[in-house]
Amino acid sequence: MSCPICDEDTVAKFRPFCSKRCADVDLAKWLNGSYAVASQREEDMDADVSEAEAEQSRPH
């Protein structure tokens, strides 16, 4: 099995990662929103459309 962050071989202590650094990188991605699970709630879908429309109307 290889590390999902850097593709090196995993180490049992940090599995599924190869090091604490890669584990911390993965955690940071979750905490800053780089990883996200899409919502299927209708209210959230409406909010996404509203945000997209607002972004289009802003000047660059």
C-alpha positions in Angstrom: 0.0 0.0 0.0 1.3 3.5 -0.8 0.8 6.8 1.0 -2.2 8.7 -0.4 -0.2 12.0 -0.1 3.2 11.2 -1.6 2.9 7.6 -2.9 5.8 6.3 -0.7 5.5 3.0 1.1 3.4 3.2 4.3 4.8 2.8 7.8 2.7 0.8 10.3 2.9 3.5 12.9 1.3 6.1 10.6 -0.8 3.8 8.4 -2.2 4.6 5.8 0.5 7.3 5.6 4.3 7.1 5.4 5.0 9.7 8.1 3.5 12.1 10.6 4.1 14.9 8.0 1.8 13.2 5.4 -0.8 12.5 8.1 -0.7 16.2 9.1 -1.0 17.3 5.5 -4.1 15.1 5.1 -5.6 16.5 8.3 -4.9 20.1 7.2 -6.7 19.4 3.9 -9.8 18.3 5.9 -9.7 21.2 8.2 -9.3 23.9 5.5 -12.1 22.4 3.4 -10.0 21.0 0.5 -11.7 17.7 1.1 -15.5 17.9 1.3 -18.4 15.6 1.0 -21.1 17.0 -1.2 -24.5 17.6 0.5 -27.7 16.3 -1.0 -29.9 18.6 0.9 -32.0 20.9 -1.2 -31.3 23.9 1.0 -27.6 23.5 0.4 -28.0 23.2 -3.4 -29.9 26.5 -3.4 -27.2 28.2 -1.4 -24.5 26.9 -3.9 -26.5 28.4 -6.8 -26.9 31.7 -5.0 -23.1 31.8 -4.3 -22.2 31.0 -7.9 -24.5 33.8 -9.1 -23.0 36.3 -6.7 -19.5 35.4 -7.9 -20.4 35.9 -11.5 -21.7 39.4 -10.8 -18.5 40.5 -9.0 -15.9 42.4 -11.0 -12.6 40.6 -11.4 
